[in-house]
Amino acid sequence: METQKNIISWYPFEKGCTILEIKSECNQITDELKHNSDKIISININELQNINEKFDYITLIGLEDITDNIQDLFNKLKTLLNKNGKILLAMNNKYSVKNLSTKEGIDKIIGNSNKIFTLNEVEKSLETAGFKKKKLYYPLTDYKFTNVIFTDDNKISKNELSRNIVYNSKENIKFFEENDMIDKLIEDNMDFKQFSNSFFIEVFNGEYIDNDIRLVTFSNMRKNEYKIKTIVKKEYVYKYPDSDESKKHIENVKKNIDIMLKSKLKTIDSYDEEKIISKFIENDTFDKVIIQTAKKDKEHAIELIKRFKENLEENLEEGLKENNVFDKYSIKYDTEIINNMKFTKYGLWDLIFQNCFYIDNDFYFYDQEWMEENIPIEFILYRAIKYFSKIEKYISKEELYKILDLKEEALNIFEELDNKIQEEKRNNKIWQMQKNGKSIDEIKIQKLTDNHTINLLNNEIQNKNNEIASLKKAYENVRNEINIIYQSKSWKLIEKLQKIKRKLK
């Protein structure tokens, strides 16, 4: 799968470096490493004794696939690193949320496989080998299917958990959903890292130098031409194309930034030749501001949302109702419905609350990757409410639609439009993998449904059997009656008369 390179594609290798790759099962990773080094040697674990030179980096992506004797391995690697060299190590976690969520995973834990390690085991072996300094990263879902990588500088929160796409096989039977359990661990202030599905460990042979990376995210749910990787550092956020195919998408994002700069919309985004650059802002995003306000004063929260609407209406350039976005996507509509809508020429349709900061009573937007010409501002507002589920604890979506004057008949075509533009960007293969698997509750429901179906079929079979038995009984009764007739004197006389009649003929 194309996501396997994600575990290493973000890492800031030094220019002109040399790499020793202890090969796992993934050629994607080898190809990615080749792009980042002047010299790379790829070997299997049994070839390690033949290596005598030293390297800037040694990679072990999939420790459990490489060896079960980690102490001897780390001792040997210590001798193969340059003075300030690093080991980059990815491993699955024995007591992971993923393992605990399925019977197959529980069997791995109970089976005490020598190739399933805990973080403590690996840390102790590294220390014994003379490695005293390291930086931990927490990839979710895991190192093979990486959607997001957290660090201790940007610990996982409930809001950021939504970035994690859980991939399921059709055969999986889940005791619980992984994200639900992680969410509960966070809520109860538990140390999530002990239950992380995987770890990526940056091991330092010499001086510890922090790369300032707080968070890394990947847009795996998208088609290749729209995929980007986002690297969050302490002062700035950087967005890069995730493939040659997606370079055009980054160019389109630059155009969207120019649109905002030319309009009166404020933005924290800029760009250079190869990437999008945003200031890292510690403030809460506007959606969180609304929630915190609604907890204390519902009317004030509504007033903030109205100001948001006014800001869009005042600052987005007016567009045309002709050749509009509904026409582009072949969505049928009643002309009277759109006549009262305000269309904008440059429809940045992802101007939602989560992509906005509210600072000093003003709105600052970021992360505007998408644009459609001649789109209703009402559609942008519809999406802002649709993807703001947390507000429903304080204000219903129906109430907000009414407050923003979004008519019910318009909501139907907005929903159809949203589905079509999302589908155009979505990688359906990854989307389906996320939806695979069955929970215990789903299996219980399925079993009840199956049992009900079986009972109905059994009842039908019993009815058919009763019908057959009744017909058999009727048949036996008729046969008995015929036998009685055959034995009667009348029948015997008739039989004789019939014989005489045949002879006369």
C-alpha positions as CSV (number, residue, x, y, z in Angstrom):
1,M,0.0,0.0,0.0
2,E,1.2,3.5,-0.9
3,T,1.0,4.6,2.8
4,Q,3.9,2.5,3.9
5,K,6.5,5.0,2.9
6,N,4.9,7.6,5.2
7,I,6.8,6.3,8.3
8,I,10.1,7.7,6.8
9,S,9.1,10.2,4.0
10,W,8.8,13.1,6.5
11,Y,12.2,12.6,8.2
12,P,14.7,15.5,7.7
13,F,17.8,13.6,6.6
14,E,21.0,15.6,6.3
15,K,22.2,16.4,2.8
16,G,24.9,14.1,1.5
17,C,24.3,11.5,4.2
18,T,25.0,7.8,4.1
19,I,22.4,5.2,5.1
20,L,22.6,1.6,6.0
21,E,19.1,0.0,5.6
22,I,18.5,-3.3,7.3
23,K,15.7,-4.4,5.0
24,S,12.2,-5.1,6.0
25,E,9.5,-6.3,3.6
26,C,8.7,-2.9,2.0
27,N,10.4,-1.7,-1.2
28,Q,8.6,1.6,-0.9
29,I,10.8,2.5,2.1
30,T,14.0,1.6,0.2
31,D,13.0,3.8,-2.7
32,E,12.2,6.7,-0.3
33,L,15.6,6.3,1.4
34,K,17.4,6.5,-2.0
35,H,15.9,10.0,-2.6
36,N,17.4,11.2,0.7
37,S,21.0,10.0,0.6
38,D,24.2,10.1,-1.5
39,K,24.9,6.5,-0.6
40,I,22.7,3.7,0.6
41,I,23.5,0.1,1.3
42,S,20.5,-2.3,1.8
43,I,21.2,-5.6,3.5
44,N,19.3,-8.4,5.2
45,I,19.9,-9.1,8.9
46,N,22.1,-12.1,8.2
47,E,24.5,-10.0,6.1
48,L,25.2,-7.6,8.9
49,Q,28.5,-9.2,9.9
50,N,30.0,-8.4,6.5
51,I,29.7,-4.6,7.0
52,N,32.8,-2.8,8.3
53,E,32.2,0.8,7.3
54,K,30.3,3.5,9.3
55,F,27.1,5.3,8.4
56,D,25.3,8.5,9.3
57,Y,21.9,6.7,9.6
58,I,20.9,3.1,10.1
59,T,17.2,2.3,9.5
60,L,15.3,-0.6,11.0
61,I,11.7,-0.2,9.8
62,G,9.8,-3.2,11.3
63,L,12.0,-4.4,14.1
64,E,9.7,-7.4,14.7
65,D,10.2,-8.5,11.0
66,I,14.0,-8.2,11.3
67,T,15.1,-10.0,14.5
68,D,14.2,-11.5,17.8
69,N,17.6,-10.8,19.4
70,I,17.6,-7.1,19.8
71,Q,20.4,-6.8,22.3
72,D,23.0,-8.4,20.0
73,L,21.6,-6.3,17.1
74,F,21.9,-3.0,18.9
75,N,25.4,-3.8,20.2
76,K,26.5,-4.4,16.6
77,L,24.9,-1.3,15.2
78,K,26.7,0.8,17.8
79,T,29.9,-0.1,16.0
80,L,28.6,0.9,12.6
81,L,27.5,4.5,13.4
82,N,29.5,7.6,12.8
83,K,30.2,9.8,15.8
84,N,26.9,11.7,15.6
85,G,25.0,9.0,13.7
86,K,21.4,7.9,14.3
87,I,19.3,4.8,14.3
88,L,15.8,5.2,13.0
89,L,13.7,2.4,14.3
90,A,10.1,1.6,13.8
91,M,8.3,-1.2,15.7
92,N,4.9,-2.5,16.7
93,N,3.9,-2.4,20.3
94,K,3.0,-5.6,22.1
95,Y,0.4,-4.0,24.4
96,S,-1.1,-1.8,21.7
97,V,-4.7,-0.7,21.4
98,K,-4.9,-2.5,18.1
99,N,-3.8,-5.8,19.7
100,L,-6.2,-5.4,22.6
101,S,-9.1,-4.7,20.2
102,T,-9.2,-8.1,18.4
103,K,-9.0,-11.7,19.3
104,E,-6.0,-12.1,16.9
105,G,-4.2,-9.4,18.8
106,I,-4.9,-10.9,22.2
107,D,-3.6,-14.3,20.9
108,K,-0.3,-12.5,20.0
109,I,0.0,-11.1,23.5
110,I,-0.8,-14.3,25.3
111,G,1.3,-16.4,22.9
112,N,4.4,-14.5,24.2
113,S,6.0,-14.3,20.7
114,N,9.7,-13.4,20.9
115,K,9.2,-11.0,18.0
116,I,6.6,-8.7,19.7
117,F,8.4,-6.1,21.9
118,T,7.3,-3.6,24.5
119,L,8.7,-0.1,24.5
120,N,10.5,-0.8,27.9
121,E,12.3,-3.8,26.4
122,V,13.6,-1.9,23.5
123,E,14.6,1.1,25.6
124,K,16.5,-1.0,28.1
125,S,18.4,-2.9,25.3
126,L,19.3,0.5,23.6
127,E,20.7,1.8,26.9
128,T,22.7,-1.4,27.5
129,A,24.2,-1.0,24.0
130,G,25.3,2.5,25.0
131,F,22.5,4.7,23.5
132,K,21.5,7.2,26.1
133,K,19.5,9.7,24.1
134,K,16.4,9.3,21.9
135,K,13.2,11.0,20.7
136,L,9.9,9.1,20.6
137,Y,7.3,9.5,17.9
138,Y,3.8,7.8,18.0
139,P,2.5,6.9,14.5
140,L,-1.2,6.1,14.1
141,T,-2.7,3.9,12.9
142,D,0.7,2.2,13.0
143,Y,4.1,2.4,11.2
144,K,2.8,0.4,8.2
145,F,-0.3,2.6,7.7
146,T,0.7,6.0,9.0
147,N,-1.9,8.8,9.0
148,V,-0.5,11.0,11.7
149,I,2.7,11.0,13.9
150,F,2.5,12.6,17.3
151,T,5.4,13.5,19.6
152,D,5.8,14.4,23.3
153,D,5.8,18.0,22.2
154,N,2.4,17.7,20.6
155,K,0.6,15.0,22.6
156,I,-2.5,13.6,21.1
157,S,-5.8,15.4,21.8
158,K,-9.4,14.4,21.1
159,N,-9.6,16.9,18.3
160,E,-6.4,15.7,16.6
161,L,-7.6,12.1,17.1
162,S,-10.0,12.7,14.2
163,R,-7.0,12.6,11.9
164,N,-6.5,8.9,12.6
165,I,-8.0,6.6,10.0
166,V,-8.3,3.0,11.3
167,Y,-7.7,0.4,8.6
168,N,-9.7,-2.8,9.1
169,S,-9.6,-6.1,7.3
170,K,-13.0,-7.8,6.5
171,E,-12.0,-10.7,8.8
172,N,-11.4,-8.5,11.8
173,I,-13.7,-8.9,14.7
174,K,-13.3,-5.9,17.0
175,F,-14.0,-5.8,20.7
176,F,-14.0,-2.0,20.5
177,E,-13.1,0.8,18.1
178,E,-9.5,1.9,18.5
179,N,-10.2,5.6,18.4
180,D,-12.9,5.2,21.0
181,M,-10.5,3.5,23.4
182,I,-7.8,6.1,22.7
183,D,-10.4,8.8,23.4
184,K,-11.2,7.2,26.7
185,L,-7.5,7.0,27.7
186,I,-7.1,10.7,27.0
187,E,-10.3,11.6,28.9
188,D,-9.0,9.7,31.9
189,N,-5.5,11.3,31.7
190,M,-3.9,7.9,31.0
191,D,-0.4,7.7,29.5
192,F,-1.4,6.9,26.0
193,K,2.1,6.2,24.7
194,Q,2.3,2.8,26.5
195,F,-0.7,1.7,24.4
196,S,0.4,3.2,21.0
197,N,0.1,0.8,18.2
198,S,3.6,1.5,17.0
199,F,6.7,3.6,17.9
200,F,9.2,5.4,15.7
201,I,12.4,6.0,17.7
202,E,15.2,8.4,16.7
203,V,18.2,7.1,18.5
204,F,21.3,9.4,18.9
205,N,24.8,8.0,19.0
206,G,26.2,11.4,19.9
207,E,24.7,14.8,20.8
208,Y,20.9,15.2,21.0
209,I,19.8,17.7,18.5
210,D,16.0,18.2,18.3
211,N,14.5,18.7,14.8
212,D,11.7,20.8,16.4
213,I,9.0,18.5,14.8
214,R,5.8,18.4,16.9
215,L,3.4,16.7,14.5
216,V,3.2,15.1,11.1
217,T,0.0,14.3,9.2
218,F,-0.8,12.7,5.8
219,S,-3.9,13.0,3.6
220,N,-4.2,9.3,2.9
221,M,-7.9,9.4,2.2
222,R,-7.3,11.4,-1.0
223,K,-6.4,10.4,-4.5
224,N,-2.7,10.6,-5.3
225,E,-3.0,13.9,-7.1
226,Y,-4.3,15.6,-4.0
227,K,-2.1,14.0,-1.3
228,I,0.0,16.3,0.9
229,K,2.1,15.8,4.0
230,T,2.1,18.4,6.8
231,I,5.0,18.9,9.2
232,V,4.2,21.0,12.2
233,K,7.3,22.6,13.9
234,K,7.5,24.9,16.9
235,E,7.1,28.2,14.9
236,Y,5.7,27.2,11.5
237,V,3.6,24.6,9.7
238,Y,4.8,23.3,6.3
239,K,2.8,21.5,3.7
240,Y,4.6,19.6,0.9
241,P,3.3,17.6,-2.1
242,D,3.4,13.9,-1.2
243,S,4.2,12.8,-4.7
244,D,5.1,14.2,-8.1
245,E,1.4,13.9,-9.0
246,S,0.3,16.3,-6.2
247,K,2.7,19.1,-7.1
248,K,0.0,20.6,-9.2
249,H,-2.3,20.6,-6.2
250,I,0.2,22.6,-4.2
251,E,0.3,25.1,-7.0
252,N,-3.5,25.4,-6.8
253,V,-3.2,26.0,-3.0
254,K,-0.8,28.9,-3.8
255,K,-3.4,30.4,-6.1
256,N,-6.0,30.1,-3.3
257,I,-3.6,32.0,-0.9
258,D,-3.3,34.7,-3.6
259,I,-7.1,34.9,-3.8
260,M,-7.3,35.5,0.0
261,L,-4.5,38.1,-0.1
262,K,-6.3,40.0,-2.9
263,S,-9.6,39.9,-1.1
264,K,-10.2,41.3,2.3
265,L,-10.0,37.9,4.0
266,K,-7.1,37.6,6.4
267,T,-4.8,34.6,6.2
268,I,-1.8,33.2,8.1
269,D,-0.6,31.3,5.0
270,S,2.2,32.0,2.6
271,Y,4.4,29.9,0.3
272,D,7.7,29.5,-1.3
273,E,8.7,27.6,-4.4
274,E,8.2,24.1,-3.0
275,K,5.8,24.3,0.0
276,I,3.0,26.1,1.8
277,I,4.0,27.9,5.0
278,S,1.8,28.9,7.9
279,K,2.6,30.5,11.2
280,F,2.1,28.2,14.2
281,I,-0.5,29.8,16.4
282,E,-1.1,28.6,20.0
283,N,-4.6,30.2,20.1
284,D,-7.7,28.0,19.9
285,T,-9.3,27.6,16.5
286,F,-12.7,29.4,16.0
287,D,-14.7,26.2,16.6
288,K,-13.2,25.8,20.1
289,V,-13.9,29.5,20.8
290,I,-17.5,29.0,19.9
291,I,-17.8,25.9,22.2
292,Q,-16.2,27.7,25.1
293,T,-18.5,30.6,24.6
294,A,-21.6,28.5,24.2
295,K,-20.9,26.8,27.6
296,K,-21.3,30.2,29.3
297,D,-23.5,32.2,26.9
298,K,-25.4,30.6,24.1
299,E,-26.6,33.9,22.6
300,H,-23.0,35.2,22.5
301,A,-21.9,32.1,20.7
302,I,-24.7,32.6,18.1
303,E,-23.6,36.2,17.7
304,L,-20.0,35.0,16.9
305,I,-21.3,32.7,14.2
306,K,-23.4,35.6,12.7
307,R,-20.2,37.7,12.6
308,F,-18.5,34.9,10.8
309,K,-21.2,34.9,8.1
310,E,-21.0,38.7,7.8
311,N,-17.2,38.4,7.3
312,L,-17.6,36.0,4.4
313,E,-20.4,38.1,2.8
314,E,-18.4,41.3,3.0
315,N,-15.0,40.0,1.9
316,L,-15.7,37.4,-0.8
317,E,-15.9,38.7,-4.3
318,E,-19.4,38.4,-5.9
319,G,-19.9,35.7,-8.4
320,L,-22.5,34.7,-11.0
321,K,-25.6,32.5,-10.7
322,E,-25.1,31.4,-14.3
323,N,-22.6,28.5,-15.0
324,N,-22.6,27.8,-11.3
325,V,-21.1,25.0,-9.4
326,F,-24.4,23.0,-9.4
327,D,-24.3,23.1,-13.3
328,K,-20.7,21.8,-13.2
329,Y,-21.6,18.8,-11.1
330,S,-24.9,18.2,-12.9
331,I,-27.0,18.8,-9.8
332,K,-30.7,19.6,-10.5
333,Y,-32.1,22.6,-8.8
334,D,-35.1,24.9,-8.8
335,T,-34.1,28.4,-10.1
336,E,-36.2,30.0,-7.4
337,I,-34.1,28.3,-4.7
338,I,-30.8,29.8,-5.9
339,N,-32.1,33.2,-6.8
340,N,-31.9,34.4,-3.1
341,M,-28.4,33.0,-2.6
342,K,-25.2,35.1,-2.6
343,F,-22.7,33.6,-5.0
344,T,-19.0,34.2,-4.8
345,K,-16.6,34.1,-7.8
346,Y,-13.9,32.3,-5.9
347,G,-15.6,29.7,-3.7
348,L,-13.1,28.6,-1.0
349,W,-15.6,26.0,0.2
350,D,-13.4,24.8,3.2
351,L,-13.8,28.1,5.1
352,I,-15.1,26.2,8.1
353,F,-14.7,27.1,11.8
354,Q,-11.8,24.6,12.3
355,N,-9.8,26.4,9.6
356,C,-10.0,29.8,11.3
357,F,-8.6,31.6,14.2
358,Y,-10.5,34.4,16.0
359,I,-7.9,36.9,17.2
360,D,-8.6,40.4,18.5
361,N,-12.2,40.2,17.2
362,D,-11.1,39.3,13.7
363,F,-11.0,36.2,11.6
364,Y,-7.7,34.7,10.2
365,F,-8.1,31.7,7.8
366,Y,-5.7,29.0,6.9
367,D,-5.5,25.6,5.1
368,Q,-7.6,26.6,2.1
369,E,-6.8,23.9,-0.4
370,W,-10.0,23.9,-2.4
371,M,-11.9,26.3,-4.7
372,E,-14.9,26.2,-7.0
373,E,-16.0,29.1,-9.1
374,N,-19.5,30.6,-8.6
375,I,-20.5,28.8,-5.4
376,P,-23.1,30.1,-2.9
377,I,-21.7,31.5,0.3
378,E,-24.6,29.7,1.9
379,F,-23.0,26.4,0.9
380,I,-19.8,27.4,2.7
381,L,-21.8,28.2,5.8
382,Y,-23.7,24.9,5.4
383,R,-20.4,23.0,5.5
384,A,-19.1,25.0,8.5
385,I,-22.2,23.8,10.5
386,K,-22.2,20.3,9.0
387,Y,-18.7,19.5,10.2
388,F,-19.1,21.1,13.6
389,S,-20.8,18.2,15.4
390,K,-19.5,19.2,18.9
391,I,-21.8,22.3,18.9
392,E,-24.9,20.1,19.1
393,K,-24.4,19.7,22.8
394,Y,-25.3,23.4,23.1
395,I,-27.0,24.4,19.9
396,S,-28.7,22.1,17.4
397,K,-27.6,22.1,13.8
398,E,-31.2,22.7,12.7
399,E,-31.3,25.8,14.9
400,L,-28.1,27.1,13.4
401,Y,-29.3,26.5,9.8
402,K,-32.3,28.6,10.7
403,I,-30.3,31.3,12.3
404,L,-28.0,31.5,9.2
405,D,-31.1,31.5,6.9
406,L,-30.3,28.3,5.2
407,K,-33.6,27.0,3.7
408,E,-34.5,23.3,4.0
409,E,-34.9,22.9,0.2
410,A,-31.3,24.3,-0.2
411,L,-29.8,21.9,2.3
412,N,-30.7,19.0,0.0
413,I,-28.8,20.3,-3.0
414,F,-25.9,21.4,-0.7
415,E,-25.7,17.8,0.6
416,E,-25.6,16.4,-2.9
417,L,-22.9,18.9,-3.9
418,D,-20.8,18.2,-0.9
419,N,-20.9,14.5,-1.6
420,K,-19.9,14.9,-5.2
421,I,-16.9,17.2,-4.5
422,Q,-15.7,15.0,-1.7
423,E,-16.0,11.9,-3.9
424,E,-14.0,13.5,-6.6
425,K,-11.0,13.9,-4.2
426,R,-11.4,10.7,-2.2
427,N,-9.4,7.5,-2.5
428,N,-12.2,4.9,-2.5
429,K,-9.8,2.0,-1.8
430,I,-8.6,3.6,1.5
431,W,-12.1,4.7,2.3
432,Q,-13.4,1.2,2.0
433,M,-10.6,-0.2,4.2
434,Q,-11.6,2.2,7.0
435,K,-15.2,0.9,6.8
436,N,-14.2,-2.8,6.9
437,G,-14.3,-5.0,10.0
438,K,-17.1,-5.8,12.4
439,S,-17.5,-4.9,16.0
440,I,-18.8,-7.3,18.7
441,D,-22.1,-5.3,18.8
442,E,-22.4,-5.6,15.0
443,I,-21.8,-9.3,15.2
444,K,-24.4,-9.6,18.0
445,I,-26.9,-7.7,15.9
446,Q,-26.1,-9.8,12.9
447,K,-26.5,-13.0,14.9
448,L,-29.9,-11.8,16.2
449,T,-30.9,-11.0,12.6
450,D,-29.6,-14.4,11.4
451,N,-31.4,-16.2,14.2
452,H,-34.6,-14.4,13.4
453,T,-34.2,-15.3,9.7
454,I,-33.5,-18.9,10.7
455,N,-36.6,-19.0,12.9
456,L,-38.8,-17.6,10.1
457,L,-37.3,-20.3,7.7
458,N,-37.9,-23.0,10.3
459,N,-41.5,-21.9,10.7
460,E,-42.0,-21.9,6.9
461,I,-40.4,-25.4,6.7
462,Q,-42.7,-26.6,9.5
463,N,-45.8,-25.2,7.7
464,K,-44.7,-26.9,4.5
465,N,-44.2,-30.2,6.4
466,N,-47.6,-29.9,7.9
467,E,-49.1,-29.2,4.5
468,I,-47.3,-32.3,3.1
469,A,-48.5,-34.5,6.0
470,S,-52.0,-33.3,5.4
471,L,-51.8,-34.1,1.7
472,K,-50.3,-37.5,2.5
473,K,-53.2,-38.2,4.8
474,A,-55.8,-37.2,2.2
475,Y,-54.0,-39.4,-0.3
476,E,-54.2,-42.4,2.0
477,N,-57.8,-41.8,2.7
478,V,-58.6,-41.7,-1.1
479,R,-56.5,-44.9,-1.6
480,N,-58.5,-46.7,1.2
481,E,-61.7,-45.6,-0.3
482,I,-60.6,-46.9,-3.7
483,N,-59.6,-50.3,-2.1
484,I,-63.0,-50.5,-0.5
485,I,-64.7,-50.0,-3.9
486,Y,-62.5,-52.6,-5.5
487,Q,-63.5,-55.2,-2.9
488,S,-67.2,-54.4,-3.1
489,K,-69.8,-56.7,-4.9
490,S,-70.9,-53.8,-7.0
491,W,-67.4,-53.2,-8.4
492,K,-66.9,-57.0,-9.1
493,L,-70.2,-57.1,-11.0
494,I,-69.2,-54.0,-13.0
495,E,-65.8,-55.5,-13.7
496,K,-67.5,-58.7,-15.2
497,L,-69.9,-56.7,-17.3
498,Q,-66.9,-54.7,-18.7
499,K,-65.2,-58.0,-19.7
500,I,-68.4,-59.2,-21.5
501,K,-68.7,-55.9,-23.3
502,R,-65.1,-56.1,-24.6
503,K,-65.7,-59.6,-25.9
504,L,-68.9,-58.6,-27.8
505,K,-66.8,-55.8,-29.5
